[in-house]
Amino acid sequence: MKKILFTLGLIATSIGVFAQDGGSPMNKAMNSVTHSRDFLMLQLSYDGWAGSPDSVKTGFNRGFNIAFMYDIPLNKSKFSIAPGLGISTSGVMLKDHAMDVAGRTNNSEVTFPYTTANKRYKVATTYLEIPVELRYRSVPDNANKGFKAGLGVKFGALLDAHTKAKTTGPNGGKTTDKVRNKEYFNAWRMAATARIGYGNIGLFYSYSITPLLKDNDKYDIRPYQIGIVVSGL
């Protein structure tokens, strides 16, 4: 996972440096009068689960997303369509509960057993995503300036799903137990997105249209993210 994020970040940074420099002499001449591409998008978020069981409380949940995108101007206007490719990660911290993903204990559905044994308990997911945005920029020839807004959707494929429990034993010894199993999770995700900002900094919101869990009539969990977005280059 770290290698994937590093590679995406390296590619996105390289694209951004090339875009800022203007690329070839012809591109430098064109960039002064054409649409700036706004390649890189980084997001830091607070994550939550809409529709989670009432008894299951969560803590300081957080996520990180990275995507590099390409603006396609609409008739030389301030609007554009931007498809891209990215990685989305999420970590939801459960309080006094666990999520049983080791095996189907009731033969059909995931369970959230009550427990106070864990000092920290996290449910983590990672998706490979294709985001698509309809964008408005008040300064279309400079991605680092002006008012920005975007509405879109993103389509994701589940790369990883696991739980991580940290416990402290009676003698003070600390242990970490990680269980990786995608059996209960939907393999595909579609989410609605929105963002607004000025210059390189903004706010974003994402809500999953598809449920987190598959074949589950008891829990209709829809993950969401709200946080800070850095875009430009």
WOGI-V572429 format. One record per residue. PHI is phi as a letter, one per 20 degrees, with the letter a starting at -180 (999 if undefined). D_CENTER is the distance of its C-alpha to the mean C-alpha in whole Angstrom. Layout:
PHI|D_CENTER + PHI|D_CENTER
//
This chain:
999|14 + f|15 + f|17 + f|14 + f|12 + f|16 + f|17 + f|14 + f|14 + f|18 + f|18 + f|16 + f|18 + f|21 + f|21 + f|20 + f|24 + f|25 + f|24 + f|26 + f|29 + n|29 + m|30 + f|33 + g|36 + f|36 + f|32 + f|33 + f|36 + f|33 + f|30 + f|33 + c|33 + d|30 + e|26 + f|24 + e|21 + l|18 + f|17 + e|14 + c|11 + d|9 + c|7 + d|8 + c|8 + e|10 + d|9 + b|12 + d|14 + f|16 + n|19 + f|19 + g|23 + g|24 + f|26 + e|22 + d|21 + d|18 + d|18 + e|16 + e|13 + b|10 + b|6 + b|6 + c|4 + c|7 + b|9 + d|13 + c|14 + c|18 + f|20 + d|23 + f|25 + d|27 + l|30 + l|30 + e|29 + e|26 + d|24 + b|22 + d|20 + c|17 + e|15 + a|13 + b|12 + a|8 + c|7 + c|3 + c|5 + b|7 + c|10 + d|13 + e|16 + e|19 + d|22 + l|26 + b|24 + c|23 + c|21 + e|23 + d|22 + f|25 + a|27 + f|28 + f|30 + d|31 + m|31 + b|28 + c|25 + f|23 + c|25 + c|24 + f|27 + f|28 + b|29 + d|29 + f|30 + e|26 + f|26 + b|22 + b|20 + c|16 + d|14 + d|12 + c|10 + c|8 + c|8 + e|9 + c|8 + d|11 + e|10 + c|14 + c|15 + e|18 + d|18 + c|21 + c|22 + f|26 + c|26 + f|26 + e|27 + b|25 + f|22 + e|22 + c|24 + n|24 + f|23 + c|19 + b|18 + b|16 + c|15 + a|14 + c|12 + c|10 + d|11 + c|10 + d|12 + f|12 + e|13 + b|13 + b|14 + b|16 + d|18 + c|19 + d|22 + d|24 + c|28 + d|31 + f|34 + f|38 + e|39 + n|35 + f|34 + d|30 + c|28 + c|25 + c|24 + d|21 + c|21 + d|19 + a|20 + e|18 + g|21 + e|20 + e|16 + f|16 + f|15 + c|14 + c|11 + c|12 + c|10 + e|12 + c|10 + b|13 + b|13 + b|16 + a|18 + c|21 + m|21 + e|18 + d|17 + a|15 + d|13 + c|11 + b|10 + c|8 + c|10 + f|11 + f|14 + e|15 + f|15 + f|14 + d|17 + d|20 + l|23 + c|23 + e|25 + e|25 + c|22 + d|20 + e|16 + d|14 + f|10 + c|9 + c|7 + c|10 + a|10 + d|12 + c|11 + d|13 + c|14 + q|18 + m|20
//
